[in-house]
């Protein structure tokens, strides 16, 4: 199949994207906004309210969901602080031709079991204060919501895991009831993140076809409804949980859904293409789910790969992007939902560092410190493509060293001292990319490369150093 670049004038009603910025070398925000508009995407969900991002969104006419990170939830428990946050991040952009803020995301998956209840008692007060502050500022049409992972609900009987058995988790039932009641009072939506990929990850017994949208031989039958995919089943489990709580008609937003392209045996371009090739036509046809037919507001996750995201959940975390780190598309898509897949419009006028790579020095004499130098390089750069089942998994030992050295070299903006590794590395103008394994050249930061790493990578290095 030949894939051509094409401008997309329309997108599925209700389709948006998540724009994360956990990257060592961010694309300029204005370049990203133009890329969104070039592809007909009309909604964007953020993970903060960074000034640079917000300023780039001024006059863009994009619907925006701004966010309060989890580490700020405690401060939002004070109403004065919540009012100040609304004034600083919402009200000041609320003018004709400003930023069209539609939602405020209060936290991000704060009830994950991995957080050990760290945000359990502070999420609802933060939600209440932010919505009340919005209402007091005359912005009651902007709705506060809490993006939650699908693990906040489950089936009460493990022997009967069907959507109709969906209920909120018993250990957080009180908190979830408070949140749902408050959302209903303010006509705000419930926001849920659904990840069919994670059903497969670490579970070899999960039927792989059930993660996609092109049919299964053995659907799950629930009260006469045959569920052909885990997305529909997961969504309707939430519908059932809301119904059991007394709010069966509450609006639902899918805050995140997507498929990663690297970092795991099931994370690859072919599977991502298959996933989106099923999801987007489904959304375009307004099929909804068996319990909620019709349009669903969905935000794809994510827009661009993020090379300094935490990989605690898995190496795939840095590879969710529809676009590569430099804003180049990975595979064909059709945001209109018509299934006419072509490569979407890439970021324009992207500038790169010189065509130089840092590789293993074949003339190196002492290899006794090779392993520790590779470890060092991968500690301060992204080597997730080297893992089992990933795109560069097939490299030999020296290839692994070259990849690691180059990753560090690029993150350090090809600095003169960043390609030595005790004599084990050397700079070359020969691109060692092979097959699906790409040795990337980083993009040129907005500032001169001689000025050193970006703020994002400096913070990343600080965190790594602290925990070492």
Number of C-alpha atoms within 10 A of each C-alpha: 6 7 12 12 13 15 15 18 12 16 20 25 20 17 24 30 26 22 24 19 23 19 21 27 25 24 21 15 16 17 16 22 20 18 18 24 19 19 20 22 24 20 25 23 27 20 21 22 19 13 11 11 18 21 16 17 25 19 13 19 15 21 18 22 25 23 23 23 16 18 13 13 22 15 14 25 20 14 17 12 17 23 21 15 19 19 16 13 21 23 18 11 18 15 11 9 12 16 23 22 26 19 22 29 24 29 24 23 21 25 23 17 12 9 11 10 13 15 18 15 14 19 23 23 17 26 27 23 21 29 28 20 22 24 15 11 14 11 18 16 15 19 23 29 29 28 24 24 20 19 16 22 23 22 20 15 11 9 7 12 16 22 26 20 20 26 23 25 16 13 9 14 15 11 17 21 16 13 20 21 14 17 23 15 9 17 15 23 20 22 23 25 22 23 19 19 20 13 17 18 16 11 10 9 8 12 16 16 16 23 22 23 20 14 14 16 9 12 14 19 12 15 9 7 12 13 23 21 21 22 20 18 24 23 25 22 25 26 25 25 24 23 16 15 16 13 17 14 11 17 17 19 20 21 26 22 22 23 27 24 29 26 27 23 14 22 23 19 19 11 17 25 19 15 19 26 23 17 20 23 20 19 23 22 15 17 14 17 19 14 17 16 10 12 18 21 18 25 23 25 25 23 27 28 28 24 23 21 19 14 14 8 10 13 23 27 22 25 27 24 28 29 20 18 23 22 23 17 21 17 18 23 22 23 28 23 24 17 18 12 22 20 18 26 22 24 21 14 7 15 13 12 14 13 13 17 24 28 29 26 18 10 10 13 9 10 11 8 11 20 12 11 20 20 15 15 24 19 16 19 24 23 23 24 24 22 17 14 16 22 24 25 16 17 15 10 12 14 18 20 25 23 31 29 31 31 25 24 26 26 25 23 24 25 16 11 9 20 24 18 19 12 15 23 23 20 19 14 11 11 15 16 13 12 8 11 17 14 20 18 21 23 22 19 22 12 10 10 16 12 10 16 20 20 12 16 21 13 14 20 15 11 11 12 11 8 6 6
